[in-house]
Amino acid sequence: MTDNVLEVPVVCDVCDTTTRVPLSDLPEAVQRHNDQQHDGDDIAQVDPEIVQHVTDLAAKDIGVAEDEA
């Protein structure tokens, strides 16, 4: 992969694994893992810390951040 590819950490607590997946492949990679390893159950996911960080940035950007209350 090139240095220009944005990769997102995906964690699976059941498998005790973390992997980095190109953002462009993210939905398919997570779904494929869950289908193959967990009978389609939503187990693997984007690292929750990343999700929280992006959520916080979006909330701040649209003016609904918790620290503004």
C-alpha positions in Angstrom: 0.0 0.0 0.0 1.1 3.6 -0.5 1.5 6.1 2.2 -1.5 8.0 0.8 -4.0 5.4 1.7 -6.0 6.2 4.8 -6.3 3.1 7.0 -8.8 2.6 9.8 -8.2 0.3 12.8 -10.8 -2.5 13.1 -11.0 -4.5 16.3 -12.6 -7.8 17.1 -12.7 -8.5 20.8 -13.9 -12.1 20.2 -11.0 -13.0 18.0 -8.7 -10.7 20.0 -7.4 -9.0 16.8 -6.8 -5.6 15.5 -6.1 -4.8 11.9 -5.9 -1.7 9.7 -8.1 -1.6 6.7 -8.1 1.0 3.9 -11.1 3.4 4.4 -12.3 2.6 0.9 -12.6 -1.2 1.9 -13.9 -0.7 5.4 -17.6 -1.7 5.1 -16.8 -4.7 3.0 -13.9 -5.9 5.2 -15.9 -5.6 8.5 -18.9 -7.3 7.0 -16.7 -10.1 5.5 -15.0 -10.8 8.8 -18.3 -10.9 10.7 -19.9 -13.1 8.0 -16.9 -15.5 8.0 -16.1 -15.6 11.7 -19.3 -14.7 13.5 -22.2 -16.0 11.4 -23.0 -12.4 10.4 -23.2 -11.0 14.0 -21.8 -7.5 14.3 -18.8 -8.3 16.4 -15.8 -6.7 14.6 -16.0 -2.9 14.4 -14.0 0.3 13.8 -11.9 0.9 16.9 -14.4 2.5 19.4 -11.8 5.2 20.3 -11.7 6.3 16.7 -15.5 6.3 16.5 -15.7 8.5 19.6 -13.1 10.9 18.3 -14.8 11.3 15.0 -18.2 11.7 16.7 -16.7 14.4 19.0 -15.2 16.2 16.0 -18.5 16.1 14.1 -20.4 17.3 17.2 -18.0 20.2 17.7 -18.2 21.1 14.0 -22.0 21.3 14.0 -22.1 23.1 17.4 -23.5 20.3 19.6 -20.4 19.3 21.5 -20.9 18.4 25.2 -18.3 20.9 26.4 -20.5 23.7 25.0 -23.4 22.9 27.4 
